[in-house]
Amino acid sequence: MLFPLVTADTLESLCLYKAPPDFSWRQFWDEKSASKQITFSNLRNLEIEFGTGRLGSSDSFGLNNNGLGNHNHFQLRFPSLRKLSTEFWYISTDIILREFLPESLDYVRIWGFMECVENSLLIIPRHIKTLDIHMDDVEDTELEQFYALTNKIFDMSVADYYSLSFHNSFFHLDIDRINWFSLRKLVVLRVTMEVAVGILEKLTMLEIFQINALDTDEGYINDVWPNSLGDNLPELDPLNSRVSYLGLSCEKDFNSGLQTPQIFYYFMFRLRKLERFYVDNDNNIFCRAFIERHGSQYEHLNNIGVFKKH
């Protein structure tokens, strides 16, 4: 691996993508130095992606001070680090992050399996501003562990701003089991209409909500939101929600008996603080027409900008 001729003390941002198993911090070490310490004095941003191959342990990446050969046995220091993003699949997270958590850190982004996230919680400091967690591959058989782990994240109160992204389906998410009350951003792959509304009702601090595939097969709102709207909208109370950004996709395979546009109308009507609404396909045309038709009666609709979701 070849790096440009830079020294550790001059770097301000370092991104390591698909780092190979034989990676070594040696290229940043001053060979004239008598110590094995490497100090990235001015580094503000560090992004590490460990690639797709299975790495046996963090030793492969030269991050564990125990059990490494002399050529990799370095002490790493990041005194000015503000933002850390890590993506790893098979590595012991706690060993990796132990090196990277100075008092200056503001933002931590962790992407990995549930076990990686759980290990990270052991050493995340209680002074960061933003904690952004992306969790993959949570099976239905792991939901008990999932509830315990995600609730622990908020019980620890390690951050001012929390963001959670789940890249698998949660058709059976039990809203009564979660206490993510301080959550500000949530991204989910697939949930039912009932779960989506339950999240909005319970998580009143939520500001950004993105649903990549909303399942409406059970017709949750059929009784309260008719398929054919006249001039008068149904009498529904607004949701006690701070959501100002909503991204919503409804795939045809998940909608039987419920017209897709009605789902968008429902959220536009009940989310009174909504400002940016990202919708899929051609539903932006229907949403804009809905605003034009009912904006004079419900002023909050005029504050909604409708955009096409890419």
Secondary structure, 3 states (H helix, E strand, C coil): CCCCCCCCCCCCEEEECCCCCCCCHHHHCCCCCCCCEEECCCCCEEEEECCCCCCCCHHHHCCCCCCCCCCCCCEEECCCCCEEEEECCCCCHHHHHHCCCCCCCCEEEEEEEHHHHHHHHCCCCCCEEEEEEEEECCCHHHHHHHHHHHHHHHHCCCEEEEEEEEEEECCCCCHHHCCCCCEEEEEEEEEEHHHHHHHHHHCCCCCEEEEEEEECCCCCCCCCCCCCCCCCCCCCCCCCCCCCEEEECCCHHHCCCCCHHHHHHHHHHHCCCCCEEEECCCHHHHHHHHHHHHCCCCHHHHHCEEEECC
